[in-house]
Amino acid sequence: METYEIKLKNIAKLATEGKYTDLFTREIGRSVFLKLEEEIRKTKEGCVVVIDFLEIGAIDYSCADEIFARLILNLQHSDYGDKFVIFKNLSPHHKENINIVLEKKDLAVLVVEGNSWTVLGSLDNYLLQTLKTIMEEGKLSSPELSSRMNLALNTASMRLGNLSKLKLVRKKNSINSSGKRCFVYESIINN
């Protein structure tokens, strides 16, 4: 799985002509968003874009709303094609402000922290449990999830489909053990 890393501090400096690594105001947020979106559009189809927050100072609510809520919403609407986004190196303050913005808009994103991961934003508990199962296994089909979590097959399929629409897992065509075509849903985090 191909990944592409974007250092947010470089995007912030480009967007503000080298002036800021603190992200305040909607105006700065819009400028940073446009530069970030430009970088994401350059990546290949199916790519996992890792946004690195290292050396970013403070982020206020309005700037987080302009950048990250718009980014995740556009991502979920497939405005960038079949691409995925992961955040890393967030401070507790970054997490708090971004989480509030995403929760308010019913959006979610994966955050990598060393060898572990978490979700920022809003994700129903049943989907979080399903996501944890996929992360543990690496990939699962609907029948495998149904068996593992003791769910009806249509419930397992719906959960996997919802996680795929949220861009938290990758949906791929596959062939099952009996030679039939099926979908497999896999982690977007390289383990």
C-alpha positions as CSV (number, residue, x, y, z in Angstrom):
1,M,0.0,0.0,0.0
2,E,1.5,3.3,-1.1
3,T,1.8,6.1,1.4
4,Y,2.7,9.7,0.9
5,E,3.7,11.9,3.8
6,I,2.9,15.6,4.0
7,K,4.5,17.8,6.6
8,L,1.9,20.2,7.7
9,K,4.5,22.8,8.8
10,N,5.7,23.0,5.2
11,I,2.1,23.5,3.9
12,A,1.5,26.2,6.6
13,K,4.7,28.0,5.7
14,L,3.7,27.9,2.0
15,A,0.2,29.1,2.7
16,T,1.4,32.0,5.0
17,E,4.5,32.9,3.0
18,G,6.7,31.5,5.8
19,K,5.1,33.5,8.6
20,Y,3.3,30.9,10.7
21,T,3.3,27.4,12.1
22,D,0.6,28.4,14.5
23,L,-2.8,27.9,12.8
24,F,-5.3,30.6,13.8
25,T,-8.3,32.2,12.0
26,R,-10.5,31.0,9.2
27,E,-8.5,33.0,6.7
28,I,-5.3,31.2,7.4
29,G,-7.3,27.9,7.6
30,R,-8.6,28.4,4.1
31,S,-5.2,29.2,2.7
32,V,-3.7,26.1,4.4
33,F,-6.6,23.9,3.2
34,L,-6.1,24.9,-0.4
35,K,-2.4,24.1,-0.3
36,L,-3.0,20.8,1.5
37,E,-5.8,19.9,-1.0
38,E,-3.4,20.7,-3.9
39,E,-0.8,18.2,-2.4
40,I,-3.4,15.5,-1.9
41,R,-4.7,15.8,-5.4
42,K,-1.1,15.1,-6.7
43,T,-1.0,11.7,-5.0
44,K,-1.8,8.4,-6.8
45,E,-5.2,6.7,-6.7
46,G,-5.4,4.4,-3.6
47,C,-2.7,6.3,-1.8
48,V,-2.7,6.7,2.0
49,V,-1.8,10.3,2.8
50,V,-0.1,10.7,6.2
51,I,-0.3,14.3,7.5
52,D,2.5,15.0,10.0
53,F,1.7,17.6,12.6
54,L,5.3,17.8,13.9
55,E,6.4,21.4,14.6
56,I,2.9,22.8,14.3
57,G,2.2,25.1,17.1
58,A,-1.3,25.9,18.3
59,I,-4.4,25.2,16.2
60,D,-7.6,27.1,17.0
61,Y,-11.2,25.8,16.5
62,S,-11.9,28.0,13.4
63,C,-8.7,27.0,11.7
64,A,-9.3,23.3,12.5
65,D,-12.8,23.6,11.1
66,E,-11.6,25.2,7.8
67,I,-8.8,22.7,7.3
68,F,-9.6,19.4,8.8
69,A,-13.4,19.2,8.7
70,R,-13.4,20.3,5.0
71,L,-10.6,17.8,4.3
72,I,-12.3,14.8,5.9
73,L,-15.7,15.7,4.4
74,N,-14.2,16.0,0.9
75,L,-12.4,12.8,1.4
76,Q,-15.6,11.0,2.4
77,H,-17.3,12.4,-0.7
78,S,-14.5,11.0,-2.8
79,D,-13.6,14.5,-4.1
80,Y,-10.0,13.3,-4.2
81,G,-10.7,9.9,-5.7
82,D,-10.0,6.7,-3.8
83,K,-7.5,8.1,-1.3
84,F,-7.2,7.9,2.5
85,V,-5.8,10.2,5.2
86,I,-4.1,9.5,8.5
87,F,-2.8,12.0,11.0
88,K,0.4,11.6,13.1
89,N,2.4,13.5,15.6
90,L,-0.5,15.5,17.1
91,S,-0.1,17.2,20.4
92,P,-2.9,16.9,23.0
93,H,-4.0,20.4,22.1
94,H,-4.2,19.5,18.4
95,K,-6.2,16.4,19.2
96,E,-8.6,18.3,21.5
97,N,-9.5,21.1,19.0
98,I,-9.6,18.8,15.9
99,N,-11.7,16.2,17.8
100,I,-14.3,18.9,18.8
101,V,-14.6,20.0,15.2
102,L,-14.9,16.5,13.8
103,E,-17.4,15.4,16.4
104,K,-19.6,18.4,15.8
105,K,-19.8,17.5,12.1
106,D,-20.0,13.7,12.6
107,L,-16.7,13.0,10.9
108,A,-13.8,10.7,11.9
109,V,-10.1,10.2,11.0
110,L,-7.4,7.8,12.1
111,V,-4.5,9.0,14.1
112,V,-1.2,7.0,14.4
113,E,0.7,7.2,17.6
114,G,3.9,5.1,17.5
115,N,2.7,1.5,17.1
116,S,-0.9,2.3,18.1
117,W,-3.8,4.1,16.6
118,T,-6.9,6.0,17.7
119,V,-9.9,7.7,16.1
120,L,-10.5,11.4,16.3
121,G,-14.1,12.6,15.8
122,S,-17.3,10.8,15.9
123,L,-17.6,7.0,15.3
124,D,-20.4,4.9,16.7
125,N,-19.1,2.3,19.2
126,Y,-20.2,-0.7,17.0
127,L,-18.2,0.7,14.1
128,L,-15.2,1.3,16.4
129,Q,-15.4,-2.3,17.6
130,T,-15.6,-3.4,13.9
131,L,-12.6,-1.2,13.0
132,K,-10.6,-2.7,15.9
133,T,-11.3,-6.2,14.6
134,I,-10.1,-5.2,11.1
135,M,-7.0,-3.6,12.6
136,E,-6.2,-6.8,14.5
137,E,-6.7,-9.0,11.5
138,G,-5.3,-6.7,8.8
139,K,-8.2,-7.5,6.5
140,L,-11.6,-9.2,6.6
141,S,-14.5,-10.1,4.4
142,S,-18.1,-9.8,5.5
143,P,-18.5,-13.6,6.2
144,E,-15.2,-13.5,8.2
145,L,-16.4,-10.5,10.2
146,S,-19.8,-12.1,10.7
147,S,-18.2,-15.3,12.1
148,R,-15.7,-13.5,14.2
149,M,-18.1,-11.0,15.8
150,N,-21.2,-13.3,15.8
151,L,-23.2,-11.0,13.5
152,A,-25.7,-11.5,10.8
153,L,-24.0,-11.4,7.4
154,N,-26.0,-8.3,6.3
155,T,-25.0,-6.5,9.5
156,A,-21.4,-7.3,9.0
157,S,-21.6,-6.1,5.4
158,M,-23.3,-2.9,6.4
159,R,-20.6,-2.2,9.1
160,L,-17.8,-2.8,6.6
161,G,-19.5,-0.7,4.0
162,N,-19.9,2.2,6.4
163,L,-16.2,2.1,7.5
164,S,-15.3,2.1,3.8
165,K,-17.5,5.1,3.1
166,L,-15.9,6.9,6.0
167,K,-12.5,6.2,4.4
168,L,-11.3,4.4,7.6
169,V,-10.7,1.1,5.7
170,R,-9.9,0.1,2.1
171,K,-12.4,-2.0,0.1
172,K,-10.8,-4.3,-2.4
173,N,-12.0,-6.9,-4.8
174,S,-10.9,-10.4,-3.9
175,I,-11.5,-14.1,-4.6
176,N,-12.7,-16.2,-1.7
177,S,-11.6,-19.8,-0.9
178,S,-14.5,-21.2,-3.1
179,G,-13.3,-19.1,-6.1
180,K,-16.1,-16.6,-5.9
181,R,-15.6,-12.8,-6.1
182,C,-16.0,-10.9,-2.9
183,F,-14.9,-7.7,-1.2
184,V,-12.2,-7.6,1.5
185,Y,-11.9,-4.6,3.8
186,E,-8.4,-3.9,5.0
187,S,-6.5,-1.6,7.4
188,I,-5.1,1.5,5.8
189,I,-2.3,1.5,8.4
190,N,0.8,-0.4,7.5
191,N,1.5,-2.8,10.4
